[in-house]
């Protein structure tokens, strides 16, 4: 696992083996950031990274100039690993939060330009994540919600679903407020 772009490009992450994570593959991550690079000004957005695990995606955003990243995971080991990386590589743009994602979403009041969600693939509530985020109004106008999930799983039944991009056994489903999606 490595950072593929920006000021931290080439940085290899070696998280402890006992973390309960399934990191986004470098191939899928590179494809995702190629898509985002053509649609988003990284230096002027805020990002919410849910089920952040090793912080792989948060670090990629920070490396590319995002100044405000909230990284949420309930696992103490993941939270501590991200805090270690922030200190070791001087990445104050990332704000790690140790919390259950669904509890966090219930109480969060800030809005974000981009919300990336990489839940455990066997999470029973994976189908309600988009609904919860839109019901809580956590996405700014023109913002994107991206959920990583198994390719065999379909999330296209939500009214704000835009498209699904497949990368082997993993997929990214993109969501946006329909008013914003129609203008783009």
Secondary structure as UniProt FT lines:
FT   TURN            7..10
FT   TURN            17..18
FT   HELIX           26..37
FT   TURN            38..39
FT   HELIX           42..44
FT   STRAND          46..50
FT   TURN            53..54
FT   HELIX           56..63
FT   TURN            64..65
FT   STRAND          68..73
FT   HELIX           76..88
FT   TURN            89..90
FT   TURN            92..93
FT   STRAND          94..98
FT   HELIX           101..107
FT   STRAND          112..117
FT   TURN            121..122
FT   HELIX           124..128
FT   HELIX           129..135
FT   TURN            136..137
FT   STRAND          139..150
FT   TURN            151..152
FT   TURN            156..157
FT   TURN            159..160
FT   STRAND          161..167
FT   TURN            168..169
FT   STRAND          170..175
FT   HELIX           178..183
//
